[in-house]
């Protein structure tokens, strides 16, 4: 590729709305351009990286035995109604109507479509197991698209779907895809962890997220450095140890700050103390002696959940334990309908069902909201002062929590970028959509399913996030926009441009992805652009070096550079090949 004939749209500065490093670098390197919130053009440099990631994905999918298909981006509502997700999916599902007033949506994922497809085409157990995949645009109307293509509304996904005879066979398909994902991300040069995760709107019994480790990642994951355990902070289980509440030692360990009265609830003025920190400072009470009461709106109505003051609620675990279709923090107008005041909500005489995190089992004489503006209650005790319907593990894990696999180890938090997700769906979709095959006994049986997604653009952004320096991008050889870049420093010098052109043609014949920067730009501009876009190997051809019968070659990733005879073509290739 000749840069004089190429759309190389590099910038000196990133736009002000670019937040993450990958977003800034992808804009500056001319990889992407925004045209609307969460919607981007991929320019030639970005598309080349995108295609290389896509090719790696396609190769590993094919090697795993998956078969490529292409399903429509616009999907009819009747399939979604049949599965029960037309209303459940929420506002992220972009709905539209055609001229005949029939309802459709832009596909955010394709479980419904693929289930219908396989149900129509696969009739017998003899055709199973089967895994199909596609690489295709998706649309999710994100409420807050951000970080460039990391969280876009329109994006390209590789989504695969497995269909099996039974659960045992489905587990093998899941394992096969899990291993394929590891190979994909390894080939893309990513540092990643596979973590236990929630299945969300996709559903199913079990899932793993593949997280690229990065300080700017929007997801928090809990990892154990002493074993392989890793899980999303929203799903990582908390190992609860019941304590002896009659133990004086326990009271000593548990108590901190101001002593509380033993038995009687005390109502105390706490003007403008809305946050836990405000209450703790005002009362001189340790934050662990305060209980937060959170009102939730669920498909079963309003309910409250109690969490210790220093902990955060995991809605994911709460929904799962309660078996709810949805649960979210109640809006102000909903809270106003019950016996409380926002910012001062407490469990005593609240008037709705109350649930609690397991940690409250170990608590007595704690502080809660007083359900009255500017008032809190001291010395509150469950069972005596109010009733808890059920205790559960519903808080987020924190640094130092016990590792679920090994009690002697502890968890710590780190940040990650989700680039892939694999799900065990079971018969969730095949049952709701009545998708069946004829088994060995001649009976109609529902397919056991799995689904497996990779965000292609996310992989590109995550790679940029992990591979960069102050000068720009340093992508791995496998996914760099070009493998070799030739820079003639003086295109008006006949010897320079002739040698550079000859070298370009020779390297191209060796099947390398090579480019030549033959633009009428200064050498300085060319060098800066080469570092910004991150070409692994740069060969500099200049008048002075040619006078010495030499050229310079530099490794962008290591900064190693050597001069080599301009006639030593095999030596030049050896350097590129790391020999």
Helices and strands as residue ranges (DSSP letters): G 3-5, H 21-28, E 32-36, E 39-42, H 44-63, E 67-68, E 74-76, H 77-83, H 85-88, E 95-97, E 103-106, H 111-121, G 125-127, E 130-139, G 148-150, E 154-164, H 167-187, E 192-196, G 200-202, E 206-213, E 219-223, E 230-232, H 248-254, E 266-269, H 276-283, G 287-289, E 291-298, E 301-308, H 315-322, E 327-329, H 332-335, E 354-357, G 358-362, E 366-369, E 375-380, E 390-392, E 412-426, H 428-432, E 436-438, E 444-446, E 448-455, H 456-466, E 468-469, E 472-473, G 477-479, E 484-488, H 494-509, E 514-516, H 523-533, E 537-541, H 543-547, E 550-555, E 561-565, H 569-576
